[in-house]
Amino acid sequence: MNTILTYISVSDGKIKRSSLEVLSKCRLEAEKNGLKTAALIVDENASSLAEKVRPYGPSEVYIVEGSEFKNHLNSPVLKAVSGAMNTIQPKVMAFASTENSKDILGALAANQNAPALPDMSEFELTDKGVKGKRPVMAAKIISRVEAVGDPVIISVRSGSYDLIESPSEPQIKKLDFTVTEKEIKTTIREILTAAGDKVDLSEAQTIVAAGRGVRDEEGRKLIDELATVLNAGIGASRALTESGVYDPSLQIGQTGKVVSPQLYIAVGISGAIQHTAGMANSKVIVAVNKDPDAPIFDITDYGIVGDLYKVLPPFIEELKKLKSN
């Protein structure tokens, strides 16, 4: 058990940035503890993706490839990851905390008889296992946790660590895998996505999020225009998704998506803990709100007190001028 193994999550044929963040941190921990860094790619086209992880320093890249992985199905993915762990015998198995990893984390821990620490915001190896921190109770409390054992399975929140390049020439190793139709208990017939969800919020570098202050079609147009100028994803608070103004897939917060962009612009969002639990890891937070006492200003880097209908038009025009220059 001399390896830290990182699972590389793939969506729509692209490696998720959050997985590369975890791989970057795992490489640093491996160097500090005299261990090897390895990556595991489970995908229909895993071989073509192996080169994409080379800049982040793994010494080995393991691939499990097959048509069974065209869409994420828990049964074959769980079998593939379990088989890889049995072969590689890692000291730590690390995931980015994505919807897909959450689906299999508990079952994988049971299969491997291993302790699991989910949704970590910080972690480091110890002589006996892994310790670190994880947000609980809608991130109102940071819990210090520790797992003792070999292996330890962890998942890490998006945005917890930066991407750090350290190019390597890893060995590419293909692992054998077979699965029967009987073992695949679920069939996906169709995947429906929200028409307005043009940018994957979990991967977006910039997000414009709309809150209750966006009260009509004029407000929506301003949000759309600002997002277009910034090439940003659009998110929303629970109030707007429940009222049908925005699709539920765009909800950010405790009961929605957890995001960590480089720039997060909150427009007309008061900053209730249920919302901030989903975006507090953003690198730079900008808020526009007419209430100077809105809680969102407690966590922002830049705040604008004013009516969004008066603030956004000149803001957008200035951004357009900057882009044209």
Buried (B, 14 or more C-beta within 10 A) or exposed (E): EEBBBBBBBBBEEEBBBBBBBBBBBBBBBBEEBEBBBBBBBBBBEBBEBBEBBBBBBBBBBBBBBBEBBEEBBBBBBBBBBBBBBEEBEBBBBBBBBBEBBEBBBEBBBEBBEBBBBBBBBBBEBBEEBBBBBBBEEBBEEEEEBBBEBEBBBBBBBBBBBEEBEBEBEBEBBEBEBEBEEEEBEEEEEEEEEEEEBEBBBBBBBBBBBBBBBBBEEEBBEBBBBBBEBBEBBBBBBBBBBEEEBBBBBBBBBBBBBBBBBEBBBBBBBBBBBBBBBBBBBBEEBBBBBBEEEBBBBEBBEEBBBBEBBEBBEEBBEEBEEEEEE
